[in-house]
Amino acid sequence: MQLKLKSCKKKITDVVDYEFSFDFVNRTRKEFDEYVDLKVKTNGKSLDLHLQGSGFLQVAEIFSTITYVDAPLSILLVDEPDSDIHTTLQKALIEKLKSIETSQIFVISHNDNFVGEAREGELYYLPKYQCQK
């Protein structure tokens, strides 16, 4: 489990480009508590997970899903993962997603910066819209 946490944290750090750590406050009470008390430590400050920015939460959710969901067929559909992150981090996110070889990842995006990172051999699906009369 520690190896998975380390792997997930590394992926998130590579995208957000700053060091942080997770602190499971109620780890010893997991048999009694009905929730996970998860703090994120950055620059000596420790804040609840829900107080993090939406970009951090979006990136953390994507990589924790890839890391912790143990499914026999690893296919992930990510709808507009770039919507809550700064434009400077979008390229890092798509590059990190493309480097994951253990999952087939389908990304939906309308963002030019994000879509422009696709290379030859990667699939684009452009739906044909019909006008209704």
A tleap script that builds the chain and sets N, CA, C and O, in Angstrom:
source leaprc.protein.ff14SB
mol = sequence {
  NMET GLN LEU LYS LEU LYS SER CYS LYS LYS
  LYS ILE THR ASP VAL VAL ASP TYR GLU PHE
  SER PHE ASP PHE VAL ASN ARG THR ARG LYS
  GLU PHE ASP GLU TYR VAL ASP LEU LYS VAL
  LYS THR ASN GLY LYS SER LEU ASP LEU HIE
  LEU GLN GLY SER GLY PHE LEU GLN VAL ALA
  GLU ILE PHE SER THR ILE THR TYR VAL ASP
  ALA PRO LEU SER ILE LEU LEU VAL ASP GLU
  PRO ASP SER ASP ILE HIE THR THR LEU GLN
  LYS ALA LEU ILE GLU LYS LEU LYS SER ILE
  GLU THR SER GLN ILE PHE VAL ILE SER HIE
  ASN ASP ASN PHE VAL GLY GLU ALA ARG GLU
  GLY GLU LEU TYR TYR LEU PRO LYS TYR GLN
  CYS GLN CLYS
}
set mol.1.N position { 0.825 -1.194 0.000 }
set mol.1.CA position { 0.000 0.000 0.000 }
set mol.1.C position { 0.870 1.259 0.000 }
set mol.1.O position { 0.532 2.249 -0.649 }
set mol.2.N position { 1.973 1.221 0.717 }
set mol.2.CA position { 2.883 2.366 0.779 }
set mol.2.C position { 3.477 2.664 -0.593 }
set mol.2.O position { 3.688 3.826 -0.942 }
set mol.3.N position { 3.747 1.616 -1.371 }
set mol.3.CA position { 4.296 1.784 -2.709 }
set mol.3.C position { 3.286 2.475 -3.632 }
set mol.3.O position { 3.659 3.330 -4.435 }
set mol.4.N position { 2.009 2.102 -3.514 }
set mol.4.CA position { 0.963 2.753 -4.304 }
set mol.4.C position { 0.847 4.228 -3.945 }
set mol.4.O position { 0.712 5.076 -4.828 }
set mol.5.N position { 0.899 4.535 -2.655 }
set mol.5.CA position { 0.808 5.928 -2.212 }
set mol.5.C position { 1.975 6.741 -2.765 }
set mol.5.O position { 1.797 7.871 -3.221 }
set mol.6.N position { 3.161 6.156 -2.720 }
set mol.6.CA position { 4.357 6.836 -3.227 }
set mol.6.C position { 4.233 7.096 -4.728 }
set mol.6.O position { 4.570 8.179 -5.207 }
set mol.7.N position { 3.750 6.102 -5.462 }
set mol.7.CA position { 3.569 6.228 -6.907 }
set mol.7.C position { 2.537 7.306 -7.244 }
set mol.7.O position { 2.757 8.126 -8.136 }
set mol.8.N position { 1.428 7.300 -6.536 }
set mol.8.CA position { 0.369 8.289 -6.754 }
set mol.8.C position { 0.876 9.697 -6.451 }
set mol.8.O position { 0.640 10.625 -7.225 }
set mol.9.N position { 1.557 9.852 -5.348 }
set mol.9.CA position { 2.097 11.153 -4.939 }
set mol.9.C position { 3.092 11.673 -5.974 }
set mol.9.O position { 3.099 12.866 -6.278 }
set mol.10.N position { 3.929 10.792 -6.518 }
set mol.10.CA position { 4.907 11.200 -7.522 }
set mol.10.C position { 4.213 11.724 -8.780 }
set mol.10.O position { 4.617 12.749 -9.330 }
set mol.11.N position { 3.181 11.034 -9.231 }
set mol.11.CA position { 2.442 11.472 -10.418 }
set mol.11.C position { 1.808 12.839 -10.193 }
set mol.11.O position { 1.869 13.708 -11.063 }
set mol.12.N position { 1.202 13.027 -9.030 }
set mol.12.CA position { 0.568 14.312 -8.722 }
set mol.12.C position { 1.631 15.411 -8.653 }
set mol.12.O position { 1.444 16.492 -9.213 }
set mol.13.N position { 2.733 15.141 -7.976 }
set mol.13.CA position { 3.819 16.118 -7.840 }
set mol.13.C position { 4.375 16.511 -9.201 }
set mol.13.O position { 4.665 17.685 -9.435 }
set mol.14.N position { 4.527 15.544 -10.104 }
set mol.14.CA position { 5.036 15.838 -11.438 }
set mol.14.C position { 4.143 16.822 -12.191 }
set mol.14.O position { 4.629 17.608 -13.004 }
set mol.15.N position { 2.857 16.780 -11.923 }
set mol.15.CA position { 1.927 17.678 -12.617 }
set mol.15.C position { 1.821 19.027 -11.909 }
set mol.15.O position { 1.950 20.070 -12.550 }
set mol.16.N position { 1.587 19.021 -10.600 }
set mol.16.CA position { 1.377 20.296 -9.901 }
set mol.16.C position { 2.672 21.051 -9.663 }
set mol.16.O position { 2.651 22.253 -9.400 }
set mol.17.N position { 3.806 20.352 -9.754 }
set mol.17.CA position { 5.133 20.959 -9.683 }
set mol.17.C position { 5.460 21.602 -8.332 }
set mol.17.O position { 6.138 22.628 -8.276 }
set mol.18.N position { 4.978 20.995 -7.251 }
set mol.18.CA position { 5.416 21.376 -5.910 }
set mol.18.C position { 5.315 20.173 -4.991 }
set mol.18.O position { 4.517 19.263 -5.214 }
set mol.19.N position { 6.132 20.187 -3.963 }
set mol.19.CA position { 6.174 19.077 -3.016 }
set mol.19.C position { 5.027 19.184 -2.011 }
set mol.19.O position { 4.665 20.279 -1.580 }
set mol.20.N position { 4.475 18.062 -1.654 }
set mol.20.CA position { 3.415 17.986 -0.651 }
set mol.20.C position { 3.468 16.597 -0.047 }
set mol.20.O position { 4.178 15.721 -0.541 }
set mol.21.N position { 2.723 16.404 1.010 }
set mol.21.CA position { 2.585 15.059 1.571 }
set mol.21.C position { 1.168 14.889 2.087 }
set mol.21.O position { 0.508 15.856 2.466 }
set mol.22.N position { 0.715 13.649 2.096 }
set mol.22.CA position { -0.588 13.319 2.655 }
set mol.22.C position { -0.384 12.889 4.096 }
set mol.22.O position { 0.591 12.209 4.413 }
set mol.23.N position { -1.295 13.280 4.963 }
set mol.23.CA position { -1.244 12.893 6.364 }
set mol.23.C position { -2.605 12.315 6.736 }
set mol.23.O position { -3.602 13.036 6.771 }
set mol.24.N position { -2.645 11.015 7.014 }
set mol.24.CA position { -3.876 10.348 7.415 }
set mol.24.C position { -4.024 10.501 8.925 }
set mol.24.O position { -3.454 9.729 9.697 }
set mol.25.N position { -4.782 11.489 9.330 }
set mol.25.CA position { -4.885 11.842 10.744 }
set mol.25.C position { -5.507 10.724 11.571 }
set mol.25.O position { -5.041 10.451 12.677 }
set mol.26.N position { -6.535 10.081 11.067 }
set mol.26.CA position { -7.234 9.058 11.849 }
set mol.26.C position { -6.906 7.642 11.408 }
set mol.26.O position { -7.746 6.748 11.508 }
set mol.27.N position { -5.689 7.433 10.923 }
set mol.27.CA position { -5.271 6.108 10.440 }
set mol.27.C position { -5.469 5.020 11.506 }
set mol.27.O position { -5.900 3.914 11.178 }
set mol.28.N position { -5.166 5.314 12.756 }
set mol.28.CA position { -5.285 4.306 13.819 }
set mol.28.C position { -6.730 4.092 14.249 }
set mol.28.O position { -7.020 3.145 14.980 }
set mol.29.N position { -7.637 4.951 13.809 }
set mol.29.CA position { -9.042 4.827 14.184 }
set mol.29.C position { -9.905 4.310 13.029 }
set mol.29.O position { -11.128 4.451 13.058 }
set mol.30.N position { -9.273 3.713 12.015 }
set mol.30.CA position { -10.018 3.317 10.820 }
set mol.30.C position { -11.132 2.313 11.105 }
set mol.30.O position { -12.076 2.216 10.321 }
set mol.31.N position { -11.052 1.582 12.182 }
set mol.31.CA position { -12.106 0.633 12.535 }
set mol.31.C position { -13.309 1.328 13.171 }
set mol.31.O position { -14.393 0.748 13.230 }
set mol.32.N position { -13.130 2.569 13.650 }
set mol.32.CA position { -14.193 3.251 14.394 }
set mol.32.C position { -14.777 4.448 13.643 }
set mol.32.O position { -15.982 4.693 13.714 }
set mol.33.N position { -13.940 5.189 12.930 }
set mol.33.CA position { -14.390 6.389 12.244 }
set mol.33.C position { -15.064 6.041 10.915 }
set mol.33.O position { -14.694 5.077 10.245 }
set mol.34.N position { -16.052 6.843 10.558 }
set mol.34.CA position { -16.784 6.610 9.322 }
set mol.34.C position { -16.234 7.429 8.164 }
set mol.34.O position { -16.824 7.422 7.083 }
set mol.35.N position { -15.158 8.113 8.347 }
set mol.35.CA position { -14.589 8.966 7.308 }
set mol.35.C position { -13.065 8.903 7.385 }
set mol.35.O position { -12.491 8.457 8.379 }
set mol.36.N position { -12.437 9.355 6.325 }
set mol.36.CA position { -10.983 9.438 6.285 }
set mol.36.C position { -10.616 10.900 6.510 }
set mol.36.O position { -11.038 11.772 5.751 }
set mol.37.N position { -9.850 11.161 7.526 }
set mol.37.CA position { -9.397 12.523 7.817 }
set mol.37.C position { -8.042 12.705 7.138 }
set mol.37.O position { -7.004 12.355 7.699 }
set mol.38.N position { -8.065 13.254 5.929 }
set mol.38.CA position { -6.865 13.374 5.115 }
set mol.38.C position { -6.433 14.833 5.035 }
set mol.38.O position { -7.203 15.702 4.625 }
set mol.39.N position { -5.208 15.082 5.426 }
set mol.39.CA position { -4.630 16.425 5.353 }
set mol.39.C position { -3.569 16.440 4.263 }
set mol.39.O position { -2.966 15.414 3.949 }
set mol.40.N position { -3.352 17.614 3.695 }
set mol.40.CA position { -2.296 17.805 2.708 }
set mol.40.C position { -1.331 18.825 3.282 }
set mol.40.O position { -1.720 19.946 3.610 }
set mol.41.N position { -0.067 18.430 3.404 }
set mol.41.CA position { 0.963 19.326 3.941 }
set mol.41.C position { 1.775 19.914 2.804 }
set mol.41.O position { 2.306 19.192 1.960 }
set mol.42.N position { 1.862 21.241 2.793 }
set mol.42.CA position { 2.667 21.960 1.814 }
set mol.42.C position { 3.329 23.129 2.516 }
set mol.42.O position { 2.663 23.896 3.212 }
set mol.43.N position { 4.620 23.268 2.343 }
set mol.43.CA position { 5.375 24.382 2.944 }
set mol.43.C position { 5.109 24.530 4.437 }
set mol.43.O position { 4.973 25.649 4.934 }
set mol.44.N position { 5.035 23.423 5.150 }
set mol.44.CA position { 4.844 23.450 6.592 }
set mol.44.C position { 3.412 23.661 7.039 }
set mol.44.O position { 3.136 23.602 8.237 }
set mol.45.N position { 2.487 23.908 6.113 }
set mol.45.CA position { 1.075 24.082 6.456 }
set mol.45.C position { 0.321 22.799 6.172 }
set mol.45.O position { 0.552 22.142 5.157 }
set mol.46.N position { -0.578 22.446 7.070 }
set mol.46.CA position { -1.390 21.253 6.911 }
set mol.46.C position { -2.861 21.666 6.837 }
set mol.46.O position { -3.409 22.235 7.781 }
set mol.47.N position { -3.491 21.367 5.691 }
set mol.47.CA position { -4.899 21.710 5.495 }
set mol.47.C position { -5.686 20.475 5.095 }
set mol.47.O position { -5.142 19.547 4.497 }
set mol.48.N position { -6.972 20.471 5.429 }
set mol.48.CA position { -7.840 19.376 5.012 }
set mol.48.C position { -7.831 19.254 3.493 }
set mol.48.O position { -7.656 20.245 2.783 }
set mol.49.N position { -8.017 18.055 3.010 }
set mol.49.CA position { -8.024 17.807 1.576 }
set mol.49.C position { -9.048 18.688 0.867 }
set mol.49.O position { -8.766 19.234 -0.200 }
set mol.50.N position { -10.229 18.826 1.452 }
set mol.50.CA position { -11.285 19.599 0.784 }
set mol.50.C position { -10.979 21.093 0.697 }
set mol.50.O position { -11.691 21.816 0.000 }
set mol.51.N position { -9.953 21.571 1.377 }
set mol.51.CA position { -9.569 22.975 1.306 }
set mol.51.C position { -8.505 23.244 0.233 }
set mol.51.O position { -8.048 24.376 0.075 }
set mol.52.N position { -8.120 22.206 -0.492 }
set mol.52.CA position { -7.152 22.369 -1.573 }
set mol.52.C position { -7.859 22.972 -2.783 }
set mol.52.O position { -9.085 22.935 -2.883 }
set mol.53.N position { -7.077 23.522 -3.687 }
set mol.53.CA position { -7.636 24.105 -4.902 }
set mol.53.C position { -8.262 23.052 -5.792 }
set mol.53.O position { -7.916 21.873 -5.715 }
set mol.54.N position { -9.177 23.480 -6.630 }
set mol.54.CA position { -9.884 22.527 -7.494 }
set mol.54.C position { -8.936 21.843 -8.471 }
set mol.54.O position { -9.163 20.688 -8.831 }
set mol.55.N position { -7.888 22.518 -8.905 }
set mol.55.CA position { -6.912 21.895 -9.802 }
set mol.55.C position { -6.183 20.749 -9.134 }
set mol.55.O position { -6.037 19.677 -9.721 }
set mol.56.N position { -5.720 20.966 -7.906 }
set mol.56.CA position { -5.040 19.907 -7.155 }
set mol.56.C position { -5.983 18.728 -6.954 }
set mol.56.O position { -5.591 17.574 -7.130 }
set mol.57.N position { -7.228 19.022 -6.586 }
set mol.57.CA position { -8.202 17.952 -6.353 }
set mol.57.C position { -8.466 17.156 -7.630 }
set mol.57.O position { -8.577 15.931 -7.592 }
set mol.58.N position { -8.566 17.855 -8.754 }
set mol.58.CA position { -8.810 17.185 -10.032 }
set mol.58.C position { -7.657 16.235 -10.367 }
set mol.58.O position { -7.881 15.082 -10.734 }
set mol.59.N position { -6.439 16.724 -10.241 }
set mol.59.CA position { -5.249 15.912 -10.545 }
set mol.59.C position { -5.139 14.745 -9.561 }
set mol.59.O position { -4.850 13.619 -9.964 }
set mol.60.N position { -5.368 15.010 -8.280 }
set mol.60.CA position { -5.293 13.956 -7.263 }
set mol.60.C position { -6.353 12.877 -7.507 }
set mol.60.O position { -6.081 11.690 -7.327 }
set mol.61.N position { -7.537 13.279 -7.908 }
set mol.61.CA position { -8.602 12.311 -8.172 }
set mol.61.C position { -8.256 11.425 -9.367 }
set mol.61.O position { -8.471 10.213 -9.324 }
set mol.62.N position { -7.728 12.015 -10.420 }
set mol.62.CA position { -7.364 11.234 -11.607 }
set mol.62.C position { -6.315 10.181 -11.259 }
set mol.62.O position { -6.482 9.002 -11.570 }
set mol.63.N position { -5.230 10.616 -10.611 }
set mol.63.CA position { -4.133 9.679 -10.360 }
set mol.63.C position { -4.431 8.703 -9.231 }
set mol.63.O position { -3.901 7.592 -9.232 }
set mol.64.N position { -5.262 9.085 -8.270 }
set mol.64.CA position { -5.631 8.109 -7.235 }
set mol.64.C position { -6.562 7.048 -7.815 }
set mol.64.O position { -6.503 5.887 -7.409 }
set mol.65.N position { -7.413 7.430 -8.752 }
set mol.65.CA position { -8.273 6.445 -9.419 }
set mol.65.C position { -7.428 5.455 -10.209 }
set mol.65.O position { -7.639 4.245 -10.124 }
set mol.66.N position { -6.474 5.969 -10.975 }
set mol.66.CA position { -5.603 5.096 -11.762 }
set mol.66.C position { -4.797 4.173 -10.850 }
set mol.66.O position { -4.596 3.002 -11.173 }
set mol.67.N position { -4.337 4.693 -9.719 }
set mol.67.CA position { -3.473 3.933 -8.818 }
set mol.67.C position { -4.224 2.924 -7.964 }
set mol.67.O position { -3.752 1.802 -7.783 }
set mol.68.N position { -5.384 3.300 -7.437 }
set mol.68.CA position { -6.039 2.473 -6.430 }
set mol.68.C position { -7.203 1.622 -6.913 }
set mol.68.O position { -7.553 0.649 -6.245 }
set mol.69.N position { -7.814 1.946 -8.042 }
set mol.69.CA position { -8.921 1.118 -8.512 }
set mol.69.C position { -8.326 -0.142 -9.125 }
set mol.69.O position { -7.594 -0.091 -10.114 }
set mol.70.N position { -8.653 -1.252 -8.524 }
set mol.70.CA position { -8.089 -2.532 -8.946 }
set mol.70.C position { -9.134 -3.259 -9.782 }
set mol.70.O position { -9.915 -4.057 -9.264 }
set mol.71.N position { -9.139 -2.973 -11.078 }
set mol.71.CA position { -10.109 -3.583 -11.980 }
set mol.71.C position { -9.389 -4.522 -12.945 }
set mol.71.O position { -8.235 -4.281 -13.298 }
set mol.72.N position { -10.062 -5.590 -13.373 }
set mol.72.CA position { -9.415 -6.520 -14.299 }
set mol.72.C position { -9.093 -5.878 -15.652 }
set mol.72.O position { -8.122 -6.260 -16.305 }
set mol.73.N position { -9.892 -4.923 -16.065 }
set mol.73.CA position { -9.667 -4.198 -17.310 }
set mol.73.C position { -9.534 -2.725 -16.949 }
set mol.73.O position { -10.497 -2.112 -16.489 }
set mol.74.N position { -8.378 -2.164 -17.146 }
set mol.74.CA position { -8.105 -0.802 -16.694 }
set mol.74.C position { -8.339 0.207 -17.817 }
set mol.74.O position { -7.429 0.555 -18.570 }
set mol.75.N position { -9.599 0.666 -17.904 }
set mol.75.CA position { -9.987 1.692 -18.873 }
set mol.75.C position { -10.557 2.853 -18.087 }
set mol.75.O position { -11.407 2.671 -17.216 }
set mol.76.N position { -10.081 4.052 -18.404 }
set mol.76.CA position { -10.512 5.239 -17.672 }
set mol.76.C position { -10.962 6.306 -18.651 }
set mol.76.O position { -10.237 6.636 -19.590 }
set mol.77.N position { -12.149 6.845 -18.440 }
set mol.77.CA position { -12.657 7.969 -19.220 }
set mol.77.C position { -12.546 9.210 -18.349 }
set mol.77.O position { -13.134 9.273 -17.270 }
set mol.78.N position { -11.791 10.197 -18.819 }
set mol.78.CA position { -11.574 11.421 -18.055 }
set mol.78.C position { -12.214 12.560 -18.835 }
set mol.78.O position { -11.777 12.890 -19.937 }
set mol.79.N position { -13.251 13.158 -18.258 }
set mol.79.CA position { -13.983 14.229 -18.919 }
set mol.79.C position { -13.404 15.580 -18.523 }
set mol.79.O position { -13.498 15.987 -17.365 }
set mol.80.N position { -12.817 16.259 -19.468 }
set mol.80.CA position { -12.232 17.586 -19.309 }
set mol.80.C position { -11.346 17.712 -18.065 }
set mol.80.O position { -11.632 18.511 -17.173 }
set mol.81.N position { -10.274 16.923 -18.011 }
set mol.81.CA position { -9.399 16.974 -16.839 }
set mol.81.C position { -8.655 18.300 -16.709 }
set mol.81.O position { -8.125 18.622 -15.646 }
set mol.82.N position { -8.620 19.045 -17.770 }
set mol.82.CA position { -7.907 20.312 -17.800 }
set mol.82.C position { -8.757 21.491 -17.343 }
set mol.82.O position { -8.254 22.611 -17.248 }
set mol.83.N position { -10.031 21.261 -17.059 }
set mol.83.CA position { -10.946 22.379 -16.801 }
set mol.83.C position { -10.620 23.166 -15.533 }
set mol.83.O position { -10.920 24.358 -15.458 }
set mol.84.N position { -10.021 22.529 -14.550 }
set mol.84.CA position { -9.760 23.212 -13.283 }
set mol.84.C position { -8.288 23.469 -13.010 }
set mol.84.O position { -7.933 23.902 -11.913 }
set mol.85.N position { -7.422 23.211 -13.988 }
set mol.85.CA position { -6.002 23.431 -13.722 }
set mol.85.C position { -5.461 24.567 -14.584 }
set mol.85.O position { -5.960 24.844 -15.675 }
set mol.86.N position { -4.453 25.196 -14.071 }
set mol.86.CA position { -3.823 26.321 -14.747 }
set mol.86.C position { -3.233 25.867 -16.078 }
set mol.86.O position { -2.794 24.724 -16.210 }
set mol.87.N position { -3.224 26.752 -17.050 }
set mol.87.CA position { -2.743 26.400 -18.386 }
set mol.87.C position { -1.298 25.899 -18.382 }
set mol.87.O position { -0.922 25.077 -19.218 }
set mol.88.N position { -0.486 26.394 -17.439 }
set mol.88.CA position { 0.905 25.933 -17.393 }
set mol.88.C position { 1.012 24.483 -16.935 }
set mol.88.O position { 2.015 23.824 -17.211 }
set mol.89.N position { -0.001 23.976 -16.241 }
set mol.89.CA position { 0.022 22.594 -15.758 }
set mol.89.C position { -0.664 21.619 -16.712 }
set mol.89.O position { -0.512 20.406 -16.570 }
set mol.90.N position { -1.410 22.133 -17.675 }
set mol.90.CA position { -2.151 21.266 -18.587 }
set mol.90.C position { -1.226 20.360 -19.395 }
set mol.90.O position { -1.514 19.177 -19.575 }
set mol.91.N position { -0.123 20.911 -19.879 }
set mol.91.CA position { 0.822 20.107 -20.654 }
set mol.91.C position { 1.422 18.998 -19.788 }
set mol.91.O position { 1.574 17.864 -20.241 }
set mol.92.N position { 1.759 19.327 -18.554 }
set mol.92.CA position { 2.312 18.317 -17.646 }
set mol.92.C position { 1.294 17.213 -17.384 }
set mol.92.O position { 1.661 16.042 -17.289 }
set mol.93.N position { 0.024 17.574 -17.268 }
set mol.93.CA position { -1.011 16.574 -17.021 }
set mol.93.C position { -1.155 15.629 -18.206 }
set mol.93.O position { -1.184 14.412 -18.018 }
set mol.94.N position { -1.244 16.154 -19.411 }
set mol.94.CA position { -1.419 15.270 -20.568 }
set mol.94.C position { -0.187 14.395 -20.780 }
set mol.94.O position { -0.313 13.226 -21.144 }
set mol.95.N position { 0.998 14.949 -20.556 }
set mol.95.CA position { 2.216 14.132 -20.702 }
set mol.95.C position { 2.252 13.002 -19.673 }
set mol.95.O position { 2.651 11.881 -19.989 }
set mol.96.N position { 1.836 13.298 -18.449 }
set mol.96.CA position { 1.831 12.262 -17.412 }
set mol.96.C position { 0.782 11.193 -17.732 }
set mol.96.O position { 1.034 10.003 -17.541 }
set mol.97.N position { -0.387 11.608 -18.216 }
set mol.97.CA position { -1.420 10.642 -18.589 }
set mol.97.C position { -0.934 9.743 -19.735 }
set mol.97.O position { -1.199 8.541 -19.744 }
set mol.98.N position { -0.231 10.329 -20.685 }
set mol.98.CA position { 0.266 9.561 -21.827 }
set mol.98.C position { 1.370 8.591 -21.420 }
set mol.98.O position { 1.608 7.604 -22.116 }
set mol.99.N position { 2.036 8.853 -20.321 }
set mol.99.CA position { 3.137 7.979 -19.894 }
set mol.99.C position { 2.662 6.749 -19.122 }
set mol.99.O position { 3.454 5.845 -18.857 }
set mol.100.N position { 1.392 6.706 -18.763 }
set mol.100.CA position { 0.858 5.581 -17.988 }
set mol.100.C position { 0.544 4.429 -18.938 }
set mol.100.O position { -0.323 4.540 -19.804 }
set mol.101.N position { 1.259 3.332 -18.762 }
set mol.101.CA position { 1.128 2.199 -19.670 }
set mol.101.C position { 0.201 1.113 -19.137 }
set mol.101.O position { -0.106 0.162 -19.855 }
set mol.102.N position { -0.245 1.235 -17.905 }
set mol.102.CA position { -1.070 0.194 -17.303 }
set mol.102.C position { -2.562 0.417 -17.506 }
set mol.102.O position { -3.370 -0.433 -17.131 }
set mol.103.N position { -2.935 1.542 -18.090 }
set mol.103.CA position { -4.345 1.863 -18.297 }
set mol.103.C position { -4.567 2.415 -19.697 }
set mol.103.O position { -3.694 3.066 -20.271 }
set mol.104.N position { -5.740 2.147 -20.228 }
set mol.104.CA position { -6.167 2.785 -21.470 }
set mol.104.C position { -6.976 4.003 -21.039 }
set mol.104.O position { -7.990 3.867 -20.356 }
set mol.105.N position { -6.535 5.174 -21.431 }
set mol.105.CA position { -7.171 6.403 -20.957 }
set mol.105.C position { -7.778 7.141 -22.135 }
set mol.105.O position { -7.105 7.425 -23.126 }
set mol.106.N position { -9.064 7.447 -22.007 }
set mol.106.CA position { -9.774 8.246 -22.988 }
set mol.106.C position { -10.018 9.616 -22.362 }
set mol.106.O position { -10.577 9.721 -21.270 }
set mol.107.N position { -9.596 10.652 -23.060 }
set mol.107.CA position { -9.715 12.015 -22.531 }
set mol.107.C position { -10.656 12.811 -23.426 }
set mol.107.O position { -10.519 12.807 -24.649 }
set mol.108.N position { -11.607 13.489 -22.809 }
set mol.108.CA position { -12.508 14.383 -23.522 }
set mol.108.C position { -12.087 15.807 -23.169 }
set mol.108.O position { -11.990 16.158 -21.993 }
set mol.109.N position { -11.839 16.620 -24.191 }
set mol.109.CA position { -11.416 17.989 -23.933 }
set mol.109.C position { -11.760 18.885 -25.114 }
set mol.109.O position { -11.745 18.450 -26.266 }
set mol.110.N position { -12.067 20.130 -24.814 }
set mol.110.CA position { -12.302 21.152 -25.834 }
set mol.110.C position { -11.166 22.173 -25.831 }
set mol.110.O position { -11.218 23.170 -26.552 }
set mol.111.N position { -10.164 21.926 -25.037 }
set mol.111.CA position { -9.086 22.879 -24.817 }
set mol.111.C position { -8.013 22.738 -25.900 }
set mol.111.O position { -7.454 21.656 -26.083 }
set mol.112.N position { -7.728 23.828 -26.616 }
set mol.112.CA position { -6.729 23.795 -27.689 }
set mol.112.C position { -5.351 23.391 -27.187 }
set mol.112.O position { -4.665 22.601 -27.836 }
set mol.113.N position { -4.937 23.921 -26.042 }
set mol.113.CA position { -3.623 23.579 -25.493 }
set mol.113.C position { -3.532 22.089 -25.197 }
set mol.113.O position { -2.522 21.446 -25.482 }
set mol.114.N position { -4.584 21.561 -24.630 }
set mol.114.CA position { -4.606 20.158 -24.234 }
set mol.114.C position { -4.644 19.251 -25.458 }
set mol.114.O position { -3.856 18.312 -25.564 }
set mol.115.N position { -5.557 19.530 -26.378 }
set mol.115.CA position { -5.716 18.716 -27.580 }
set mol.115.C position { -4.488 18.830 -28.478 }
set mol.115.O position { -4.131 17.867 -29.157 }
set mol.116.N position { -3.843 19.982 -28.491 }
set mol.116.CA position { -2.666 20.193 -29.323 }
set mol.116.C position { -1.470 19.345 -28.931 }
set mol.116.O position { -0.491 19.292 -29.675 }
set mol.117.N position { -1.520 18.685 -27.789 }
set mol.117.CA position { -0.423 17.828 -27.332 }
set mol.117.C position { -0.473 16.427 -27.930 }
set mol.117.O position { 0.451 15.639 -27.729 }
set mol.118.N position { -1.541 16.106 -28.665 }
set mol.118.CA position { -1.641 14.777 -29.276 }
set mol.118.C position { -0.611 14.648 -30.392 }
set mol.118.O position { -0.345 15.597 -31.130 }
set mol.119.N position { -0.036 13.450 -30.495 }
set mol.119.CA position { 0.988 13.177 -31.511 }
set mol.119.C position { 0.448 12.218 -32.559 }
set mol.119.O position { -0.652 11.681 -32.433 }
set mol.120.N position { 1.248 12.021 -33.589 }
set mol.120.CA position { 0.874 11.087 -34.640 }
set mol.120.C position { 0.655 9.704 -34.021 }
set mol.120.O position { 1.440 9.252 -33.188 }
set mol.121.N position { -0.401 9.058 -34.434 }
set mol.121.CA position { -0.721 7.736 -33.907 }
set mol.121.C position { -1.706 7.781 -32.753 }
set mol.121.O position { -2.241 6.745 -32.358 }
set mol.122.N position { -1.952 8.946 -32.215 }
set mol.122.CA position { -2.957 9.084 -31.157 }
set mol.122.C position { -4.281 9.451 -31.810 }
set mol.122.O position { -4.314 10.131 -32.835 }
set mol.123.N position { -5.337 9.008 -31.223 }
set mol.123.CA position { -6.646 9.097 -31.840 }
set mol.123.C position { -7.353 10.399 -31.508 }
set mol.123.O position { -7.377 10.841 -30.360 }
set mol.124.N position { -7.920 10.996 -32.528 }
set mol.124.CA position { -8.845 12.121 -32.361 }
set mol.124.C position { -10.206 11.630 -32.816 }
set mol.124.O position { -10.311 10.954 -33.839 }
set mol.125.N position { -11.236 11.957 -32.080 }
set mol.125.CA position { -12.588 11.662 -32.527 }
set mol.125.C position { -13.309 12.989 -32.620 }
set mol.125.O position { -13.492 13.688 -31.623 }
set mol.126.N position { -13.708 13.318 -33.804 }
set mol.126.CA position { -14.423 14.570 -34.035 }
set mol.126.C position { -15.847 14.214 -34.432 }
set mol.126.O position { -16.081 13.761 -35.553 }
set mol.127.N position { -16.797 14.411 -33.532 }
set mol.127.CA position { -18.175 14.025 -33.855 }
set mol.127.C position { -18.757 14.930 -34.937 }
set mol.127.O position { -18.437 16.116 -35.016 }
set mol.128.N position { -19.596 14.358 -35.746 }
set mol.128.CA position { -20.269 15.125 -36.773 }
set mol.128.C position { -21.626 15.564 -36.218 }
set mol.128.O position { -22.495 14.737 -35.940 }
set mol.129.N position { -21.786 16.840 -36.067 }
set mol.129.CA position { -23.041 17.370 -35.544 }
set mol.129.C position { -23.960 17.708 -36.704 }
set mol.129.O position { -23.515 18.239 -37.721 }
set mol.130.N position { -25.222 17.406 -36.554 }
set mol.130.CA position { -26.191 17.736 -37.581 }
set mol.130.C position { -27.103 18.814 -37.040 }
set mol.130.O position { -27.511 18.795 -35.879 }
set mol.131.N position { -27.410 19.749 -37.914 }
set mol.131.CA position { -28.324 20.823 -37.534 }
set mol.131.C position { -29.738 20.272 -37.522 }
set mol.131.O position { -30.135 19.528 -38.418 }
set mol.132.N position { -30.478 20.636 -36.519 }
set mol.132.CA position { -31.874 20.227 -36.464 }
set mol.132.C position { -32.742 21.374 -36.956 }
set mol.132.O position { -32.492 22.540 -36.649 }
set mol.133.N position { -33.742 21.029 -37.709 }
set mol.133.CA position { -34.628 22.068 -38.257 }
set mol.133.C position { -35.828 22.270 -37.389 }
set mol.133.O position { -36.680 23.104 -37.697 }
savepdb mol mol.pdb
quit
